[in-house]
Amino acid sequence: MKIKKENIFKAVVRDEKVYIPLFTESVSAGFPSPAQDYVERSLDLNDLCIHNPAATFFVRVSGDSMEDGGIRSGDILIVDRS
């Protein structure tokens, strides 16, 4: 399989962390209730998803062979090839 250059994104390592809130309430489906917006803690996606920056990259999915696994055409995946 040949991957087009425009579908490959290199991970950017920054000294600055960007924290995104993790809410205590889970959602089974639909939109969460605004009354249940208690933040449990904040997460940095770099810490959560990128364990080896030199070997980590993003790739855009093309095709439908992984739809049963919840991966759809156009999704962006984080790949660690280490």
C-alpha positions in Angstrom: 0.0 0.0 0.0 1.4 3.4 -1.0 0.6 6.3 1.4 0.2 9.7 -0.2 2.4 12.4 1.3 -0.5 14.7 2.0 -2.0 12.0 4.3 1.1 11.8 6.6 1.4 14.2 9.5 4.5 14.3 11.7 4.0 14.7 15.5 5.1 18.0 16.8 6.9 17.9 20.1 6.4 21.1 22.1 7.6 22.1 25.5 4.2 23.7 26.2 1.5 21.2 27.4 -2.1 21.7 26.3 -4.5 20.2 28.8 -8.0 19.2 27.9 -10.6 18.5 30.6 -11.7 15.0 31.4 -15.2 15.0 32.9 -16.2 12.7 35.7 -19.5 11.7 34.0 -19.3 9.2 31.2 -21.7 9.3 28.2 -23.2 6.3 26.6 -24.5 8.2 23.6 -25.8 11.6 22.6 -25.0 15.0 24.1 -23.9 15.1 27.8 -26.1 17.1 30.2 -24.7 20.5 31.0 -25.7 19.9 34.6 -23.2 17.1 34.8 -20.1 19.1 33.8 -17.8 18.2 36.7 -14.2 18.1 35.5 -12.3 15.1 37.0 -8.9 16.3 35.8 -7.2 17.6 32.7 -5.2 15.5 30.2 -2.4 16.4 27.8 -2.9 14.5 24.6 0.8 14.3 24.0 1.3 12.4 27.3 -1.8 10.2 26.6 -1.1 9.3 23.0 2.6 9.9 22.1 5.0 7.7 24.0 7.9 7.8 21.5 7.8 11.1 19.6 10.6 10.1 17.2 8.6 7.1 15.9 5.1 8.6 16.1 3.2 10.0 13.2 -0.4 10.7 12.0 -2.0 9.1 9.0 -5.4 9.7 7.4 -7.4 6.6 6.6 -8.6 5.9 3.1 -11.0 3.0 2.4 -13.5 1.0 4.4 -11.7 -2.2 5.3 -11.5 -1.2 9.0 -15.1 0.0 9.5 -16.0 -3.0 11.6 -13.3 -1.8 14.0 -14.7 1.7 14.2 -12.1 3.2 11.9 -13.6 5.0 8.9 -12.3 6.6 5.8 -11.1 10.1 6.6 -10.3 9.3 10.2 -6.8 10.4 11.4 -4.8 7.7 13.3 -1.8 8.1 15.6 0.8 5.5 14.7 3.8 4.5 16.9 6.1 2.3 14.8 8.5 1.6 17.6 
